[in-house]
Amino acid sequence: MSIITQRGNLAEIVVAKLAERMDSGLYAPGEKIPSSAQLCEEFGVSRTVIREALTSLKVAGRVMARQGAGVYVTEKDAKTLNFEISRIDDIRSAMQILELRLGVEMQSVALAAQRRTPEALAEIARAFDYIENLDTSDAEIEARADFEFHLAIAKATRNPHFPRFLVAVMGEINFDLVLKHRQSGRSYNAYLKKINKEHAAILAAITQGDPKAAKQALAAHLEESLSRYRLMLDEPAGSEADD
C-alpha cells in the first residue's frame, strides 16, 4: 500500500521524503538506502518513479551509486549546492522563476556548446527524441520530458552546479512548464511543433559548438513565455535592453 497520499509529481514527492530521512539522520551519511524494489513497495510507485527520484538525488549530490553494491547517502563532507525556493502556485511566481532560469540557462547552454562531449550530445539528443515522439495529453508528463531536455544540457556544461541548481528548483520549474503546456493556446499540435522546433535549434547550436547561436536559440525558447506572463500581469519588460 502506498504511503504517498498527497497530490503532485510522484518522483518529486519521493525525492522530498527520502531527503527528509537523510536530513533527519534516519539514513545516515555513508549508509546504504533501501533497494529500488523495496522503495517501490514502500511508496507504492513504479520503478520509473523511483529511478527518476534517485537520479534527481544523485545529481543534487545527496546520494551516490556504487556499482554492484547499491545506492548510498553521500558523506557529510561532500560539497553540495543548497538552494531552496518556496513552492509556487501563481503566475507571478512562475514568471520570477522563468526570469531566474533564463539567467542561469543562458550561461549553461553556452558552456554546453563549448564543452559538450559525444556522450553529452547523445544524452541531449535522446531527451530531444523522447519529447518529439511523446504521445500523451498529460501536461505533467510533457513538462517532465521538457525538464529532462534542459537538464541534459546543464550536465553537458561539465560544471556539476548547473544540473544541481535545476534539480534544486525542479518543482518550481515543473509548475512553470505545466502551466506553459496547459496554456498553449488554440492549436495544441501547432504549439508542440513550435516547442520541438525551438528545442531542435538549441540542439543544433550545441552540436555545432556555437555558443552564440545556442544562447540566441534558448532566448527565443524562453523569452516568449516570459513576455506572455508579463503581459498577463501587465508588468514592464526587464532591463536587459537598457544594459
N, C-alpha and C positions, 0 to 999 in steps of 0.2 A: 504493500500500500504506500502510495506516495506521501512524503512528508511536506511536499510543496502544496500550499493551499492558496497563496496569493496569486493574482494575475500578473502577467508580464512575460518577457522573454525568458524561457526556461533556462537557457545557458547562463544568462546574467544572474538569475536567482541562485543557481548552483554555485557560481563564482562567489557571490556575496556570502553564502552560507559557509563555504569552505574557507574563505578569507576570515570570516568571523571566528571560526575554530582555530585558525592559525594565530590570529591576534590574541585570543584568549589563552593560548598555550595548550589547548586540547590536542592539537597537532604541533608538537614541539619542533624547533629547528633541527634539521638532520633526521627527523623521523619519517618513516615511510607512511604515506597515506593509503587508505583502502584502495583495492584494485578497482578498475573500471566496472567490472561485473558487480562488485559489492556496492559501488556508488549508484549504479543503475537500479539495483534492487532497493536500496535505501531511499533514493529520491523518487523512484517510480518513473524514470525517464529513459529515453533511448540511449544507445551507445553514442550516437551522433551528438546528442546534447552534452554528454559527459566529455566527449572528445573536444568539443568546442570550448567547454568550460576550462578544461585542463590546458588547452592551447593558450587561452587568454591568461591564465595564471603563470604559465611558462614565460610568455612574452613580457608580462609585468614583473618577472623576476621573483615571484613568490614560491615557485616550485621548480624542480629540475628533474629530468628523466635520466635514469641510469640504465643503460642497455641491458636488458635481460633481468633487471632487478626491480623495476617499478618506478614510481614517482615519489620524490622526497621533498620535504619542506626545505627551502633554501636556508642556509646558515645565517645567523643574525648579522654577521659582519659583511655579508654580501650587500653591495650597493644597489639600491633600487630607487626608482622615481616615485615619490609620494605626491600625487596631485589629485585633489578631490574637489569636485564641484557638486553643489546640491542638485537634487533631481529637478528636472524642468518639466513644465506642463503647460506652457503658454507660448504664443507666437514671439513675444519679445525675448524670452529666454532662448528660444530656438535661433532667433536672429543673432543674439550675442554669441552663442556657441559657434554659429557659422562664421562670424567675424573672426573668432579665435582660430578656427580651423583654417580659414583662408591664409592667415598669417603664418601658421606653422607649416601647412602643406605646400605653400609656395616654395619654401626652402627645401622641404622634403623631396618634392618632385624634381627640383633642380639637381639636388645631390644624387638622387636615384639615376638621373640621366648621365651623370658623370661617373658614378661608381658601380653601376649595375654589372652583375656577373651573369654568365649564361644561365646559371641556376635561378638567380633572382628574376631574370626576364621570363624564364619558363613559369615561375610561380605567378607573376603578374598576368601572363598570357592565359594561364589556367583559370585564374579568377575572372578574367575578361570573358573567356569562352563560356564559363559557367553562367554568368549573367545573361549573355547573349542567347543561350539555349534554354534559359529558365522558362518553364511553362507553369505559371501559378498566378492566382489573383490575390494571393496573400501578401499584403503590403509589408508585413514584418519579415517574411522570408526574402522578399526583394531587397528590403533595406539591409538585412544582414549580408546578402551577397554583395551589395554595393559597398558596404563597410569593408568586407574582405578584400575587395579590389584596392581600396585605398590603403589598407593595412599591408598588403603585399608590396606596394610602392614604398611605404615607410621602412619596411625591412630591407629594401634594396639600397637604402642610404648607407648601410653598414654602420649606422650610429644607433645603438640599441634604445636610446632615449626617444627617438621618433615613434617606433611602434609602441613603446611603453606608454607614451603620452596618449596615443589614440586609444589604447586599451583602457587606460585610466578614465577616459571620458566616454567610453563606449556606449553607456546607457544614454548619455545626453546626445551623442551623435545619432544614435539609433532613433531617438524621438524625432530629431530633425529629418532624418531620412524617411521615416514612416510618414511623417506629415507631408513631405515632398511627394512621396509616391501616392498618397491618398488625395492630394490636392493637385493632381496632374492635369486638370483641365478637361476639355470636352472629348478629345480623342486620345484614349489611353494608349493604343498601339502606336500612334504617332509620337507620343511622349516617350515611350520606351525606346523607339528607334532613335530619337534625338539623344537620349542619355547614352545609348550604346555608341552612337557616332562620336559623342564627346569623349567617352572612355577610349575609343579607338584612336582618337587624335592624341590623347595623353600617352597611350601605349606606344604609338608610332614615334613620338618625340623622344621617349625614353630609349626605345630600341635604337634610334639613330644617334643617341648620345648628344642630343641637342637640348641643353638646359633652358635656353631662352624660349624655344618653342614649347617645351614642357610646361613652363610657367604660364605661358600665354594660353595653352590648352586647358590647364587647370583653372585659371582665372575665368575663362569662358564657361567652364563647367559649373563653378560655384557662385559666381557673381550674379547670375540671373536669379537664382533662388534668393540671394541676399537682397537684391533690388525688389523682388516681389514682397518679401517680408517688410521692407522699409515702406513700400507703397501701402501695404495693409495697415501699417501703424502710423502712416503719414510722417515718417521720420526722414530727416535730410540724409543725403549720401554721406559717406565717410570723408575724411580729409585727405584721401590719397592724392586727389588731383591738385591739392594745394601744396603738396610737398615738392 
